[in-house]
């Protein structure tokens, strides 16, 4: 049941996707207890948790019928369904067919590290411009006229002061973890002497 639900996420019909996503919530909630700080839900624990959940429901619903069924008939029925069930489980474990499987997350983390290493606090504004331009990143720039908070993300807040300059950019990526895709967000604040004072490089989730 859980494997079939995961495979139904590949069906390009909005109602089917919504129903399948809703059916995965029990396992997703359990897997979230063991997720990393970045919020990713490991696909195999989600599959295992949903399998346990729907197996328990199946046992409660069909338990009485199973106890009344002839043992030989029950063995025959089990043999008939074993191959299809095993096939669905194997298909659901394939990253190419399982939308829950993270795609491009390792590459995304590598991009984050590279950008942070190239935009250290010792960087001046000209060096930052050259660094971004060399990587084909189109950034916007602004001179701060009034002190204000330019970033609020979780516990992270960056305030820019009058006379400072700010550079920011949003980089599209191919990384995704169902149901979200990810961009990379860059925000740099330079003091009045052109030295990098605050640097923020982080993934930005884009969820439906």
N, C-alpha and C positions, 0 to 999 in steps of 0.2 A: 504493500500500500504506500509506504513512505517513498520507495524508489519510483513508483509510478507518478506520484505527486511531483517529485523533483523533475522527472522527464517532461511532465506536462508544462513546466515553465518555458520550454522551448517552443510551445505552440504560439504562433504570432496572433493570438486573439486576446484582446484585453480582458473580457470576462473570465476566460480560462486562467489567465495569469493571476488575476485578483483572487479567484477561488483557491488556486494552488498555493499562492502566497499565504493566504489565511490559514490553510490547512497545515502549513509548515511552522506556524507560530509556536505551538507547544515545544517542539524540538529546538527552535531558535531561542526561546526563552531559557531553556536548560543549558544550551551551549553558551549563552551570553554570560553565564556565571563563571565560565572558564576562558572567556575571550581575552585577548591582549588589550592593553590600554588604548590602542588605536581603534578598538571597536569591531574588529573583524570577527566574523563567526566562522570557525573552521568547518568545512563542509562535511567531513566524515563524522564528527560528533553530532552535527545537526541531523544527519541521516540516521545515526545510531539512536539518538534520543527519540526521533519520530518513530522509528521502528518499534522501540520499546513501548511508546505511548499507544500506537495503534494496535500493537499486539495485545496489550492489556485490555483495550476496548473490545477487540475481537474475541478474546477469551471470555469476557464478561457477557457479551452478546450471544456467542455461540456455545458457551460452555455447557449449558443444559442439553442442547441438541447433540453435542459431541458425546456426552455421557450416555445418551440413549441410542447412539448409532452403533451398529454391529462393527466389531473390531476389524473384520476382513474388509468390509466396505470402507471403513475409515482409512485403512492402510492403502487401499486402491486409490481413494481420493487424494491422499497425501502424495502418492507417487505421481499422479497426474499433474498436480499443481507445482511440484518441486522444480521442474525444469523451467517453466515460465517465470517463477519467482526468482530463481537463481540468475536467469538472464537479465531480468529487470535490475537486480541488485548490482550485477557486473556493469551494466550500462550506466547506472547512476553513479558509479565510482569513477567513470572516465571523465577527466577534466574537460574534454571537448564536448561532452553531452550534459555535463552538470553545471548549470549556470551559477550554482553556489560557490563553485571553485574560484578562488582569486585569480585574476588575470593581470599580469604586468605589475604586481605589487613589489616584487624584488627590484625590478627596474625603476619603479617609482622611488623606492627607498634609496637607491643608488643616486638618482637625480637629486634628491634632497641633500644627501651627504656632499655631493659635488658642489652644489650651490652654496651650502653653508661654509665649506672649506674655502671657497673663492670669494666669499663676502664676509671676511673677518672684520672685527671692529677696528683694525689698523688700516683698513682700506679707505682711500680718499674718494671723493665723488667722481673724479675723472677715471680712476681705476675701475670703479663700479660700472660706470657707463661702458667702458671698453669691454669689461668682462661680460656684461649682458649682450652687448652688440656682437661680440665674437661668437656667442652661442645662438645668435639669431632670435633673441628674446626682445620683443617690442615692449618697451616700458614707457610709462607716463611719468611726468615730473611736475612738481608744484613747489612754489615758494610759500611758506606758511606765513600768513599775515596776522592770524589770531591764534593764540594757544588753544589747542583742542585735542581731544582723544582721537587718534587716527586709526586705532585698532582696538577692538574688544573681542577676544576669542577665548572663551573659557575663563581661566584665571589670569590670562595674559592681557595686559592693557599697555598700549604705547601712546604716550602723549608727546605731541610735537609743539615746540615753542616758536614764538614769533621770530622771524629771521632765519629759521632753519629751512632746509629743503627736504622734500620727500620724493622718493622714487618707488613706484609700485608696478607690479605686473601680474597677470594671471596666465599660466602656461597650461594649455590643454594637454592631456596625456591619454594613453590607451588603457590605463589601469582601471580595473573595476572589481567590485565585490558586491554581488547581488544584494540589494537592488540599486546600488549606488555606483557612479563613476567618480573619478577623482581628477581634479586639476591641481597644479602647484601654485601657491600664492606666495608672492615676494613683496615685502614692504621694508624699505630702508629709510632711516631718518638720519640726516647729516647736520651737524652743528654749523654755526655761522662761519667756522673756519674750513668747512668742507670735509671734516672727518666723520666717518661713520660712527654714530652714537648708539643707534638701535637697529637690530637686524632681525627680521622675522621671515623664515622660510618654512612653509608647512603645506601639507596636502589639504585640499578643500573638497569635501564630499558634495557631490551633486546627486541628490536623491529625488525620486518622483514624489 
